[in-house]
Amino acid sequence: LAERQQELAERQQELAERQQELAERQQELAERQQWLELRITNLENGTQDHNHRQVAEIHQIGQQMRDFAEQLLGIETTITQIMSRVGDVSSFSPQKKH
């Protein structure tokens, strides 16, 4: 009986140690979970910031394209006016004096 009590006491000690190990492991996992949640939040915020920057850049590029198109239209108008005047000048033939 004393031997069985000793075995049970040892087993109880082993279980207590195992319980302590599991509690420590649970704490470690909880800390990792918090770290991962924080990391995910930071990544999501970074992605949102990146997306906002991309949207702003796309709007800026769009505006630059519209500005460029307006400049091209202005150049085309100027070229048309110049060509019109050159055509008027080339069709103008000065008369020779006799």
All heavy atoms as an XYZ file, in Angstrom:
811
protein
N       0.835     -1.202      0.000
C       0.000      0.000      0.000
C       0.873      1.257      0.000
O       0.576      2.200     -0.723
C      -0.927     -0.026      1.214
C      -1.915      1.135      1.323
C      -2.852      1.184      0.133
C      -2.693      1.038      2.615
N       1.940      1.244      0.793
C       2.845      2.390      0.846
C       3.504      2.602     -0.517
O       3.702      3.728     -0.970
C       3.889      2.192      1.929
N       3.808      1.483     -1.159
C       4.426      1.568     -2.486
C       3.450      2.184     -3.491
O       3.820      3.016     -4.313
C       4.796      0.142     -2.927
C       5.835      0.098     -4.013
C       6.251     -1.335     -4.301
O       6.839     -1.990     -3.425
O       5.947     -1.778     -5.431
N       2.214      1.804     -3.411
C       1.181      2.343     -4.314
C       0.963      3.821     -4.032
O       0.799      4.616     -4.975
C      -0.126      1.563     -4.097
C      -1.248      2.000     -4.998
C      -0.999      1.574     -6.433
N      -2.149      1.961     -7.251
C      -2.076      2.446     -8.459
N      -0.915      2.578     -9.048
N      -3.151      2.782     -9.104
N       0.999      4.223     -2.771
C       0.868      5.637     -2.425
C       2.045      6.427     -2.992
O       1.872      7.545     -3.478
C       0.784      5.808     -0.913
C      -0.543      5.393     -0.335
C      -0.564      5.541      1.182
O       0.478      5.511      1.852
N      -1.774      5.656      1.733
N       3.230      5.841     -2.936
C       4.418      6.499     -3.479
C       4.261      6.682     -4.990
O       4.566      7.744     -5.530
C       5.677      5.670     -3.166
C       6.965      6.272     -3.688
C       7.316      7.597     -3.042
O       6.948      7.862     -1.887
N       8.001      8.441     -3.772
N       3.795      5.655     -5.693
C       3.572      5.733     -7.136
C       2.547      6.808     -7.465
O       2.728      7.589     -8.407
C       3.085      4.383     -7.668
C       4.131      3.309     -7.721
C       3.566      1.955     -8.151
O       2.367      1.888     -8.571
O       4.294      0.971     -8.073
N       1.490      6.848     -6.681
C       0.456      7.849     -6.915
C       0.976      9.265     -6.654
O       0.645     10.209     -7.386
C      -0.774      7.559     -6.055
C      -1.599      6.333     -6.470
C      -2.717      6.077     -5.457
C      -2.175      6.514     -7.859
N       1.793      9.413     -5.636
C       2.378     10.715     -5.316
C       3.301     11.160     -6.453
O       3.301     12.335     -6.861
C       3.123     10.654     -3.988
N       4.098     10.222     -6.961
C       4.993     10.541     -8.087
C       4.177     10.902     -9.336
O       4.510     11.851    -10.050
C       5.911      9.353     -8.385
C       6.973      9.143     -7.321
C       7.772      7.862     -7.547
O       7.571      7.185     -8.597
O       8.598      7.546     -6.688
N       3.136     10.128     -9.556
C       2.281     10.410    -10.716
C       1.602     11.765    -10.573
O       1.491     12.521    -11.532
C       1.218      9.297    -10.834
C       0.288      9.456    -11.994
C       0.990      9.161    -13.298
N       0.005      9.263    -14.381
C       0.258      9.777    -15.554
N       1.462     10.195    -15.859
N      -0.670      9.854    -16.460
N       1.179     12.074     -9.343
C       0.569     13.374     -9.083
C       1.577     14.485     -9.337
O       1.237     15.522     -9.925
C       0.047     13.431     -7.646
C      -0.735     14.671     -7.343
C      -1.302     14.676     -5.928
O      -0.924     13.846     -5.082
N      -2.200     15.583     -5.676
N       2.824     14.286     -8.950
C       3.885     15.278     -9.174
C       4.113     15.457    -10.679
O       4.246     16.576    -11.166
C       5.179     14.841     -8.480
C       6.342     15.791     -8.652
C       6.092     17.164     -8.047
O       5.383     17.290     -7.049
N       6.655     18.184     -8.651
N       4.160     14.341    -11.417
C       4.337     14.401    -12.869
C       3.189     15.168    -13.524
O       3.414     15.995    -14.414
C       4.401     12.978    -13.451
C       5.666     12.226    -13.107
C       5.602     10.764    -13.565
O       4.631     10.381    -14.270
O       6.519     10.012    -13.203
N       1.982     14.885    -13.060
C       0.819     15.581    -13.623
C       0.851     17.073    -13.304
O       0.490     17.909    -14.139
C      -0.473     14.938    -13.124
C      -0.774     13.537    -13.664
C      -2.013     12.956    -12.973
C      -0.965     13.562    -15.170
N       1.288     17.412    -12.108
C       1.395     18.822    -11.720
C       2.439     19.525    -12.596
O       2.231     20.662    -13.055
C       1.743     18.950    -10.245
N       3.564     18.837    -12.840
C       4.604     19.412    -13.702
C       4.088     19.577    -15.135
O       4.341     20.591    -15.778
C       5.856     18.525    -13.684
C       6.599     18.574    -12.366
C       7.727     17.545    -12.292
O       7.988     16.854    -13.316
O       8.356     17.432    -11.224
N       3.385     18.545    -15.601
C       2.824     18.608    -16.958
C       1.793     19.730    -17.066
O       1.742     20.455    -18.057
C       2.175     17.259    -17.304
C       1.583     17.201    -18.669
C       2.656     17.211    -19.747
N       2.015     17.079    -21.055
C       2.423     17.694    -22.134
N       3.500     18.441    -22.095
N       1.791     17.537    -23.260
N       0.997     19.903    -16.010
C       0.005     20.978    -15.983
C       0.712     22.332    -16.048
O       0.266     23.236    -16.763
C      -0.852     20.869    -14.721
C      -1.974     21.865    -14.676
C      -2.847     21.701    -13.432
O      -2.478     21.000    -12.484
N      -3.992     22.340    -13.441
N       1.817     22.472    -15.336
C       2.591     23.715    -15.359
C       3.155     23.960    -16.765
O       3.101     25.082    -17.269
C       3.735     23.649    -14.328
C       4.602     24.889    -14.278
C       3.840     26.133    -13.862
O       2.898     26.055    -13.070
N       4.240     27.279    -14.390
N       3.687     22.906    -17.384
C       4.213     23.031    -18.749
C       3.117     23.473    -19.713
O       3.339     24.341    -20.566
C       4.798     21.695    -19.220
C       6.087     21.305    -18.530
C       6.526     19.883    -18.906
O       5.884     19.263    -19.796
O       7.491     19.391    -18.301
N       1.938     22.874    -19.571
C       0.824     23.235    -20.450
C       0.368     24.669    -20.216
O       0.029     25.389    -21.166
C      -0.347     22.263    -20.249
C      -0.115     20.837    -20.777
C      -1.286     19.939    -20.384
C       0.083     20.829    -22.276
N       0.384     25.110    -18.971
C       0.004     26.494    -18.660
C       1.008     27.467    -19.290
O       0.627     28.506    -19.854
C      -0.085     26.692    -17.159
N       2.303     27.118    -19.201
C       3.326     27.962    -19.814
C       3.181     27.989    -21.332
O       3.309     29.035    -21.968
C       4.717     27.459    -19.418
C       5.050     27.687    -17.951
C       6.347     27.000    -17.519
O       7.038     26.399    -18.376
O       6.663     27.054    -16.323
N       2.900     26.827    -21.889
C       2.715     26.733    -23.344
C       1.489     27.534    -23.778
O       1.512     28.233    -24.793
C       2.548     25.259    -23.737
C       2.348     25.035    -25.199
C       3.624     25.244    -25.976
N       3.376     24.858    -27.357
C       3.929     25.444    -28.378
N       4.805     26.407    -28.197
N       3.648     25.058    -29.595
N       0.422     27.465    -22.984
C      -0.780     28.225    -23.283
C      -0.475     29.720    -23.246
O      -0.926     30.480    -24.117
C      -1.890     27.878    -22.286
C      -3.191     28.588    -22.570
C      -4.283     28.234    -21.567
O      -4.008     27.637    -20.520
N      -5.505     28.593    -21.889
N       0.308     30.158    -22.262
C       0.692     31.564    -22.161
C       1.517     31.979    -23.386
O       1.298     33.040    -23.966
C       1.476     31.811    -20.867
C       1.955     33.235    -20.683
C       0.805     34.227    -20.564
O      -0.264     33.892    -20.073
N       1.025     35.441    -21.027
N       2.449     31.122    -23.771
C       3.287     31.398    -24.935
C       2.432     31.513    -26.200
O       2.616     32.429    -27.009
C       4.310     30.272    -25.103
C       5.239     30.450    -26.284
C       6.191     29.264    -26.455
O       6.526     28.612    -25.452
O       6.581     29.012    -27.610
N       1.489     30.606    -26.359
C       0.612     30.650    -27.529
C      -0.276     31.897    -27.523
O      -0.520     32.504    -28.569
C      -0.243     29.385    -27.608
C       0.519     28.097    -27.945
C      -0.405     26.897    -27.825
C       1.138     28.172    -29.330
N      -0.739     32.287    -26.344
C      -1.553     33.504    -26.235
C      -0.730     34.730    -26.638
O      -1.227     35.621    -27.345
C      -2.098     33.651    -24.825
N       0.531     34.765    -26.205
C       1.410     35.882    -26.578
C       1.668     35.890    -28.078
O       1.653     36.939    -28.722
C       2.723     35.792    -25.816
C       2.585     36.094    -24.341
C       3.858     35.802    -23.544
O       4.895     35.443    -24.146
O       3.816     35.939    -22.310
N       1.882     34.709    -28.665
C       2.087     34.624    -30.114
C       0.836     35.076    -30.859
O       0.924     35.754    -31.876
C       2.437     33.200    -30.531
C       3.857     32.825    -30.232
C       4.190     31.480    -30.821
N       5.554     31.101    -30.514
C       6.120     29.997    -30.943
N       5.423     29.151    -31.690
N       7.363     29.713    -30.630
N      -0.322     34.682    -30.350
C      -1.574     35.086    -30.984
C      -1.704     36.604    -30.958
O      -2.076     37.217    -31.968
C      -2.771     34.433    -30.288
C      -4.093     34.809    -30.921
C      -5.283     34.170    -30.214
O      -5.124     33.488    -29.209
N      -6.469     34.393    -30.744
N      -1.406     37.219    -29.822
C      -1.476     38.679    -29.736
C      -0.498     39.315    -30.715
O      -0.825     40.296    -31.389
C      -1.176     39.144    -28.307
C      -2.281     38.867    -27.329
C      -1.900     39.273    -25.913
O      -0.726     39.374    -25.565
N      -2.913     39.500    -25.089
N       0.718     38.749    -30.798
C       1.723     39.288    -31.709
C       1.232     39.173    -33.151
O       1.354     40.115    -33.935
C       3.048     38.539    -31.528
C       4.131     39.058    -32.418
C       4.948     40.124    -32.197
C       4.499     38.549    -33.712
N       5.800     40.305    -33.250
C       5.543     39.345    -34.196
C       4.043     37.490    -34.476
C       6.133     39.118    -35.437
C       4.642     37.273    -35.720
C       5.674     38.076    -36.179
N       0.669     38.003    -33.497
C       0.168     37.804    -34.858
C      -0.994     38.734    -35.177
O      -1.081     39.277    -36.283
C      -0.252     36.341    -35.063
C       0.886     35.334    -35.175
C       0.331     33.917    -35.182
C       1.712     35.581    -36.424
N      -1.882     38.924    -34.220
C      -3.009     39.842    -34.435
C      -2.505     41.265    -34.656
O      -3.009     41.983    -35.530
C      -3.981     39.784    -33.259
C      -4.784     38.488    -33.215
C      -5.619     38.334    -31.954
O      -5.510     39.173    -31.037
O      -6.402     37.357    -31.889
N      -1.506     41.666    -33.880
C      -0.919     42.993    -34.056
C      -0.248     43.094    -35.426
O      -0.399     44.094    -36.131
C       0.095     43.278    -32.949
C       0.812     44.622    -33.017
C      -0.184     45.774    -32.926
C       1.842     44.724    -31.907
N       0.458     42.055    -35.811
C       1.138     42.038    -37.111
C       0.115     42.117    -38.247
O       0.310     42.854    -39.210
C       1.975     40.760    -37.233
C       2.735     40.622    -38.504
C       3.915     41.569    -38.554
N       4.650     41.344    -39.778
C       4.985     42.302    -40.620
N       4.708     43.550    -40.342
N       5.635     42.029    -41.713
N      -0.967     41.368    -38.120
C      -2.024     41.402    -39.139
C      -2.625     42.800    -39.226
O      -2.831     43.330    -40.324
C      -3.103     40.347    -38.831
C      -2.551     38.944    -39.094
C      -4.373     40.592    -39.643
C      -3.435     37.823    -38.582
N      -2.884     43.404    -38.078
C      -3.433     44.764    -38.063
C      -2.477     45.732    -38.746
O      -2.894     46.562    -39.567
C      -3.699     45.214    -36.612
O      -4.649     44.314    -36.028
C      -4.237     46.630    -36.565
N      -1.188     45.608    -38.434
C      -0.193     46.483    -39.061
C      -0.134     46.264    -40.568
O      -0.027     47.223    -41.337
C       1.188     46.256    -38.442
C       1.283     46.798    -37.038
O       0.500     47.642    -36.629
N       2.226     46.299    -36.276
N      -0.200     44.991    -40.994
C      -0.185     44.704    -42.426
C      -1.431     45.259    -43.112
O      -1.346     45.814    -44.213
C      -0.074     43.194    -42.662
C       1.283     42.573    -42.360
C       1.200     41.050    -42.439
C       2.339     43.092    -43.324
N      -2.588     45.104    -42.458
C      -3.823     45.649    -43.038
C      -3.735     47.161    -43.154
O      -4.118     47.736    -44.183
C      -5.023     45.257    -42.180
C      -5.385     43.793    -42.277
C      -6.472     43.364    -41.295
O      -6.750     44.096    -40.327
O      -7.033     42.280    -41.502
N      -3.219     47.820    -42.116
C      -3.076     49.273    -42.172
C      -2.098     49.681    -43.264
O      -2.333     50.649    -43.989
C      -2.624     49.817    -40.819
C      -3.703     49.714    -39.762
O      -4.876     49.584    -40.066
N      -3.303     49.750    -38.503
N      -1.010     48.933    -43.369
C      -0.029     49.218    -44.414
C      -0.619     49.034    -45.794
O      -0.374     49.824    -46.706
N      -1.419     47.995    -45.953
C      -2.077     47.742    -47.243
C      -3.054     48.866    -47.560
O      -3.110     49.350    -48.694
C      -2.810     46.390    -47.213
O      -1.848     45.359    -46.954
C      -3.496     46.098    -48.523
N      -3.802     49.298    -46.558
C      -4.745     50.393    -46.776
C      -4.004     51.663    -47.164
O      -4.406     52.370    -48.092
C      -5.584     50.634    -45.522
C      -6.604     49.547    -45.263
C      -7.326     49.724    -43.935
O      -6.977     50.588    -43.140
N      -8.327     48.896    -43.699
N      -2.901     51.956    -46.452
C      -2.107     53.141    -46.798
C      -1.575     53.030    -48.218
O      -1.604     53.992    -48.983
C      -0.940     53.314    -45.817
C      -1.392     53.703    -44.426
O      -2.560     54.131    -44.270
O      -0.586     53.572    -43.477
N      -1.088     51.829    -48.553
C      -0.563     51.610    -49.901
C      -1.663     51.811    -50.935
O      -1.448     52.454    -51.964
C       0.033     50.200    -49.993
C       0.571     49.866    -51.341
N       1.729     50.415    -51.844
C       0.107     49.039    -52.313
C       1.951     49.947    -53.054
N       0.982     49.104    -53.359
N      -2.850     51.264    -50.665
C      -3.973     51.413    -51.593
C      -4.361     52.878    -51.754
O      -4.642     53.326    -52.866
C      -5.179     50.587    -51.121
C      -4.967     49.100    -51.298
O      -4.091     48.661    -52.023
N      -5.764     48.307    -50.607
N      -4.372     53.622    -50.651
C      -4.705     55.048    -50.727
C      -3.673     55.790    -51.575
O      -4.028     56.650    -52.383
C      -4.787     55.670    -49.327
C      -5.975     55.220    -48.532
N      -7.268     55.302    -49.001
C      -6.067     54.668    -47.300
C      -8.111     54.832    -48.102
N      -7.401     54.425    -47.057
N      -2.394     55.432    -51.397
C      -1.350     56.075    -52.204
C      -1.516     55.720    -53.677
O      -1.360     56.576    -54.545
C       0.037     55.660    -51.711
C       0.469     56.351    -50.433
C       1.951     56.141    -50.148
N       2.318     54.746    -50.064
C       2.273     53.993    -48.968
N       1.858     54.519    -47.843
N       2.640     52.728    -49.001
N      -1.834     54.450    -53.948
C      -2.031     54.039    -55.339
C      -3.206     54.778    -55.968
O      -3.109     55.236    -57.109
C      -2.274     52.526    -55.429
C      -1.017     51.703    -55.384
C      -1.301     50.236    -55.649
O      -2.327     49.724    -55.234
N      -0.393     49.576    -56.328
N      -4.297     54.902    -55.242
C      -5.466     55.615    -55.768
C      -5.096     57.068    -56.049
O      -5.439     57.616    -57.109
C      -6.657     55.519    -54.785
C      -7.760     56.492    -55.152
C      -7.188     54.092    -54.738
N      -4.373     57.688    -55.123
C      -3.954     59.082    -55.324
C      -3.044     59.199    -56.547
O      -3.178     60.134    -57.350
C      -3.244     59.605    -54.075
N      -2.127     58.244    -56.707
C      -1.230     58.268    -57.858
C      -2.005     58.072    -59.160
O      -1.717     58.728    -60.161
C      -0.146     57.195    -57.713
C       0.868     57.512    -56.631
C       1.818     56.353    -56.340
O       1.711     55.293    -57.010
O       2.668     56.500    -55.461
N      -2.998     57.193    -59.143
C      -3.812     56.960    -60.341
C      -4.582     58.227    -60.702
O      -4.644     58.610    -61.877
C      -4.764     55.763    -60.125
C      -3.951     54.461    -60.111
C      -5.852     55.723    -61.190
C      -4.730     53.251    -59.643
N      -5.131     58.904    -59.708
C      -5.837     60.167    -59.971
C      -4.874     61.204    -60.531
O      -5.217     61.946    -61.463
C      -6.503     60.695    -58.700
C      -7.743     59.948    -58.322
N      -8.866     59.906    -59.106
C      -8.041     59.196    -57.227
C      -9.800     59.177    -58.532
N      -9.325     58.721    -57.390
N      -3.675     61.249    -59.980
C      -2.679     62.211    -60.454
C      -2.294     61.906    -61.902
O      -2.206     62.808    -62.735
C      -1.436     62.182    -59.557
C      -0.401     63.213    -59.929
C       0.805     63.166    -59.007
O       0.986     62.229    -58.256
N       1.637     64.181    -59.087
N      -2.085     60.642    -62.219
C      -1.743     60.250    -63.588
C      -2.898     60.596    -64.531
O      -2.677     61.102    -65.638
C      -1.391     58.748    -63.660
C      -0.054     58.498    -62.958
C      -1.343     58.261    -65.106
C       0.271     57.032    -62.732
N      -4.127     60.342    -64.085
C      -5.294     60.698    -64.897
C      -5.339     62.187    -65.186
O      -5.618     62.600    -66.318
N      -5.066     62.987    -64.165
C      -5.061     64.438    -64.358
C      -3.950     64.849    -65.317
O      -4.146     65.706    -66.178
C      -4.897     65.164    -63.015
C      -4.976     66.673    -63.128
C      -6.304     67.144    -63.704
O      -7.365     66.732    -63.264
N      -6.250     68.002    -64.711
N      -2.784     64.232    -65.178
C      -1.679     64.546    -66.081
C      -2.038     64.178    -67.521
O      -1.693     64.910    -68.460
C      -0.408     63.814    -65.645
C       0.179     64.345    -64.355
C       1.320     63.493    -63.818
O       1.552     62.386    -64.273
N       2.027     64.023    -62.835
N      -2.741     63.054    -67.701
C      -3.162     62.653    -69.042
C      -4.160     63.657    -69.619
O      -4.087     64.012    -70.807
C      -3.767     61.246    -69.008
C      -2.741     60.160    -68.744
S      -3.459     58.525    -68.504
C      -4.030     58.174    -70.151
N      -5.102     64.130    -68.785
C      -6.068     65.135    -69.260
C      -5.338     66.430    -69.628
O      -5.634     67.044    -70.663
C      -7.132     65.396    -68.194
C      -8.140     64.257    -68.063
C      -9.298     64.606    -67.146
N      -8.902     64.715    -65.748
C      -8.748     63.672    -64.925
N      -8.972     62.448    -65.360
N      -8.389     63.852    -63.670
N      -4.384     66.835    -68.792
C      -3.606     68.046    -69.087
C      -2.844     67.887    -70.396
O      -2.803     68.802    -71.228
C      -2.628     68.353    -67.947
C      -3.328     68.756    -66.655
O      -4.538     69.054    -66.684
O      -2.650     68.757    -65.603
N      -2.244     66.707    -70.577
C      -1.490     66.444    -71.802
C      -2.411     66.487    -73.019
O      -2.062     67.043    -74.055
C      -0.791     65.090    -71.690
C       0.084     64.757    -72.862
C       1.247     65.458    -73.114
C      -0.280     63.737    -73.732
C       2.052     65.151    -74.199
C       0.511     63.417    -74.819
C       1.682     64.127    -75.060
N      -3.600     65.895    -72.894
C      -4.566     65.899    -73.998
C      -4.960     67.335    -74.346
O      -5.073     67.682    -75.529
C      -5.793     65.074    -73.636
N      -5.166     68.159    -73.328
C      -5.500     69.568    -73.580
C      -4.356     70.280    -74.293
O      -4.580     71.080    -75.201
C      -5.823     70.275    -72.255
C      -7.153     69.872    -71.657
C      -7.419     70.550    -70.311
O      -6.765     71.562    -69.996
O      -8.292     70.050    -69.584
N      -3.122     69.976    -73.881
C      -1.970     70.593    -74.543
C      -1.876     70.146    -75.997
O      -1.594     70.953    -76.890
C      -0.678     70.247    -73.796
C      -0.574     70.894    -72.437
C       0.624     70.398    -71.637
O       1.370     69.543    -72.084
N       0.799     70.943    -70.437
N      -2.127     68.857    -76.242
C      -2.106     68.359    -77.620
C      -3.175     69.042    -78.462
O      -2.926     69.412    -79.619
C      -2.329     66.844    -77.648
C      -1.131     65.966    -77.321
C      -1.544     64.506    -77.340
C      -0.005     66.194    -78.307
N      -4.360     69.197    -77.889
C      -5.436     69.866    -78.608
C      -5.035     71.305    -78.938
O      -5.268     71.785    -80.054
C      -6.730     69.845    -77.785
C      -7.954     70.462    -78.437
C      -8.304     69.727    -79.724
C      -9.125     70.426    -77.481
N      -4.402     71.957    -77.974
C      -3.933     73.324    -78.221
C      -2.890     73.363    -79.319
O      -2.913     74.253    -80.192
N      -1.988     72.403    -79.316
C      -0.953     72.352    -80.361
C      -1.593     72.079    -81.721
O      -1.236     72.709    -82.717
C       0.106     71.276    -80.010
C       0.928     71.740    -78.812
C       1.005     70.976    -81.204
C       1.832     70.671    -78.236
N      -2.538     71.139    -81.756
C      -3.220     70.838    -83.013
C      -3.953     72.072    -83.546
O      -3.927     72.354    -84.748
C      -4.202     69.685    -82.824
C      -3.542     68.340    -82.653
C      -4.536     67.224    -82.367
O      -5.744     67.510    -82.209
O      -4.093     66.070    -82.302
N      -4.599     72.800    -82.665
C      -5.310     74.016    -83.072
C      -4.315     75.028    -83.637
O      -4.569     75.644    -84.677
C      -6.068     74.617    -81.871
O      -6.974     73.638    -81.370
C      -6.824     75.869    -82.256
N      -3.198     75.192    -82.968
C      -2.173     76.131    -83.430
C      -1.632     75.705    -84.791
O      -1.474     76.535    -85.697
C      -1.023     76.211    -82.404
O      -1.559     76.631    -81.149
C       0.045     77.184    -82.845
N      -1.357     74.405    -84.949
C      -0.845     73.902    -86.229
C      -1.871     74.133    -87.326
O      -1.530     74.562    -88.443
C      -0.470     72.405    -86.115
C       0.778     72.252    -85.254
C      -0.268     71.782    -87.496
C       1.126     70.816    -84.915
N      -3.143     73.882    -87.022
C      -4.210     74.100    -88.013
C      -4.259     75.569    -88.418
O      -4.376     75.893    -89.605
C      -5.574     73.653    -87.440
O      -5.494     72.276    -87.093
C      -6.694     73.868    -88.435
N      -4.144     76.451    -87.442
C      -4.164     77.886    -87.745
C      -2.952     78.272    -88.597
O      -3.076     79.038    -89.558
C      -4.196     78.704    -86.460
C      -5.501     78.589    -85.712
C      -5.453     79.245    -84.333
O      -4.386     79.654    -83.873
N      -6.610     79.324    -83.678
N      -1.804     77.726    -88.235
C      -0.589     78.050    -88.997
C      -0.712     77.526    -90.421
O      -0.395     78.232    -91.382
C       0.658     77.457    -88.295
C       0.929     78.217    -86.995
C       1.870     77.492    -89.215
C       1.998     77.582    -86.127
N      -1.190     76.276    -90.551
C      -1.337     75.691    -91.880
C      -2.347     76.487    -92.705
O      -2.169     76.673    -93.907
C      -1.769     74.223    -91.771
C      -0.726     73.324    -91.130
S       0.864     73.347    -91.956
C       0.460     72.469    -93.435
N      -3.382     76.953    -92.055
C      -4.389     77.757    -92.747
C      -3.756     79.042    -93.262
O      -3.987     79.444    -94.401
C      -5.537     78.050    -91.803
O      -6.418     78.987    -92.357
N      -2.968     79.668    -92.433
C      -2.320     80.922    -92.846
C      -1.270     80.660    -93.916
O      -1.127     81.450    -94.857
C      -1.705     81.627    -91.657
C      -2.765     82.197    -90.748
C      -2.192     82.974    -89.615
N      -3.271     83.426    -88.744
C      -3.116     83.801    -87.510
N      -1.915     83.788    -86.975
N      -4.145     84.201    -86.802
N      -0.522     79.584    -93.770
C       0.477     79.262    -94.784
C      -0.232     78.986    -96.108
O       0.229     79.401    -97.171
C       1.325     78.037    -94.338
C       2.132     77.478    -95.487
C       2.228     78.423    -93.193
N      -1.364     78.304    -96.035
C      -2.141     78.038    -97.251
C      -2.620     79.324    -97.877
O      -2.568     79.498    -99.095
N      -3.078     80.272    -97.045
C      -3.519     81.574    -97.562
C      -2.345     82.302    -98.191
O      -2.484     82.919    -99.235
C      -4.105     82.427    -96.431
C      -5.459     81.902    -95.959
O      -6.059     81.075    -96.674
O      -5.891     82.308    -94.860
N      -1.197     82.227    -97.564
C      -0.022     82.929    -98.072
C       0.437     82.286    -99.365
O       0.780     82.960   -100.327
C       1.113     82.942    -97.022
C       2.399     83.451    -97.621
C       0.706     83.778    -95.821
N       0.447     80.947    -99.402
C       0.925     80.279   -100.610
C      -0.043     80.477   -101.773
O       0.351     80.470   -102.944
C       1.165     78.788   -100.372
O      -0.067     78.150   -100.080
N      -1.319     80.659   -101.484
C      -2.265     80.889   -102.567
C      -2.234     82.350   -103.014
O      -2.717     82.689   -104.070
C      -3.686     80.509   -102.132
O      -4.132     81.377   -101.105
N      -1.647     83.169   -102.190
C      -1.521     84.586   -102.553
C      -0.330     84.720   -103.505
O       0.785     84.353   -103.186
C      -1.285     85.408   -101.288
C      -1.010     86.844   -101.575
C      -2.049     87.698   -101.941
C       0.265     87.357   -101.499
C      -1.792     89.035   -102.212
C       0.523     88.686   -101.771
C      -0.521     89.512   -102.119
N      -0.616     85.178   -104.703
C       0.484     85.375   -105.652
C       0.584     86.868   -105.971
O      -0.346     87.445   -106.514
C       0.244     84.574   -106.927
O      -1.017     84.895   -107.468
N       1.670     87.448   -105.562
C       1.819     88.884   -105.815
C       1.866     89.167   -107.330
O       2.461     88.404   -108.080
C       3.134     89.248   -105.139
C       3.830     87.951   -104.863
C       2.817     86.871   -104.931
N       1.215     90.232   -107.711
C       1.205     90.604   -109.134
C       2.458     91.395   -109.434
O       2.888     92.218   -108.655
C      -0.030     91.429   -109.452
C      -1.295     90.635   -109.259
C      -2.509     91.514   -109.560
O      -2.384     92.703   -109.811
N      -3.677     90.895   -109.538
N       2.993     91.137   -110.653
C       4.192     91.847   -111.074
C       3.772     93.208   -111.625
O       2.769     93.321   -112.297
C       4.945     91.095   -112.143
C       5.537     89.808   -111.629
C       6.326     89.145   -112.737
C       6.927     87.860   -112.254
N       7.669     87.173   -113.267
N       4.565     94.174   -111.348
C       4.307     95.507   -111.902
C       4.939     95.580   -113.266
O       6.021     95.106   -113.475
C       4.892     96.594   -110.999
C       4.168     96.690   -109.688
C       4.715     97.841   -108.880
C       4.016     97.926   -107.579
N       4.519     98.958   -106.714
N       4.230     96.193   -114.223
C       4.758     96.331   -115.582
C       5.347     97.665   -115.762
O       5.047     98.687   -115.621
C       3.702     96.070   -116.619
C       3.245     94.619   -116.605
N       4.084     93.572   -116.761
C       2.020     94.066   -116.421
C       3.403     92.451   -116.713
N       2.139     92.753   -116.504
